[in-house]
Amino acid sequence: MGFLNKVFKKSFDIIPEQTFKHNVYETEISQYSSLPRFYYIEGKRYDIDSPESVSEIPICKTEFKINGELWGIDTILREHVNRYYSQIPEPLKAACYPKISDIEWSGLKVESSAEKTAVQKQAMERVEKEEKLRSISLKDMKQFDLKFDLQTPFYNNQMCIIPINKTDKIQVKKDLSSLNKYVFQACSVANIDRKLELPLDELIYNPQILDYGTPSERTEYYTFFQCEPYTKTGKLSKYPLILHYATKNKNEFQPSKNYFGCIYYMKDGSIGKCLLIFWNYSKCHTIELFRNGATLDLKKVEENQCGIKSTLYKA
């Protein structure tokens, strides 16, 4: 009987009463941020300054009351690594972000009041931006000395768009053709061993309908004008018209050939800057041009192969 009493007493001692802590934190402050450092979740103490400890945090509902506000452990980790990003060691970042994602994917995300306010602000800004883009008319674009016979703009894909008509296609080809000399120059100074040339006869002007996305997102535009007549503060834009161009392989993964980019037109209709992108299988070359006085100059040439980026030329 004494033996059985000892066994039962030992088993009761394994889970002591009154010592199970959950949603409790200690007052010691983190060495990297202004947040408390130690938290108790389901009876175990976790250290948000330790990558090993963060990795062991269980996926469960948590509510910590800090300065009168409810935070989840995911809220705490987001504040910890995002607000104090430059002070957080890389190993700790590598532990925090996956843990945050795991908690969010489990449907247990807890937003702080600051995060909720930021989300509301972003939503309002999106609505305001959409309203401004929807209000852009042909009259807004005609105030600039642009050399195109522009059609009436419309809103889609979070942009104000103008399709390129038959007359403007001729000018688009002329402009792209004039840029080829800079492409040849870039290949020469950057020692690019393959011939790159803008695809004048391979551009896709008609939009394509995708099989995925919301109804407003299913239309994919390839070569078109984007209208940006005003800055965020309502002033006249430096680059009121942007030409986007692309070939049919725009969305393919590692295509044999995929050329696309943007041409930025200034108020007087001249080309102000360019971003020209040339994909060939797993290798990408990016050429940047920028106006310097009355002429365009080669600004930068970069190469990206299998995710490894290198600068081949920089003015």
Number of C-alpha atoms within 10 A of each C-alpha: 6 6 8 9 10 11 12 10 11 11 11 11 10 8 10 9 8 6 8 12 14 16 17 16 18 11 10 11 12 15 13 17 18 13 17 19 21 19 22 19 23 16 13 12 16 20 17 27 22 15 17 14 16 23 17 12 21 16 16 13 17 21 17 20 12 12 7 7 10 15 21 21 27 26 20 20 22 20 17 24 22 13 13 13 15 10 13 17 14 13 11 18 20 14 19 24 17 13 22 20 12 15 21 14 10 11 10 17 19 20 17 18 12 9 13 12 12 12 13 12 12 12 12 12 12 13 12 12 15 16 12 15 22 17 14 20 16 15 10 16 21 13 11 17 12 17 12 16 13 17 16 12 23 18 19 16 12 13 17 21 24 20 21 20 14 9 11 16 17 12 14 19 16 12 15 16 15 12 19 16 13 18 21 15 12 25 21 12 13 17 11 15 8 8 9 18 17 23 18 16 8 12 17 17 18 13 14 13 12 12 9 9 9 9 10 11 13 15 17 16 21 22 24 23 24 21 25 21 23 18 12 10 7 9 9 16 17 16 22 22 24 20 18 17 26 24 20 16 17 18 11 11 10 15 15 12 17 21 24 22 20 20 23 21 20 20 19 14 16 18 21 21 22 22 16 20 20 20 22 16 15 14 18 20 23 20 22 21 22 17 16 12 8 8 10 17 15 21 17 18 23 18 22 15 14 11 10 8 13 12 13 18 17 12 7
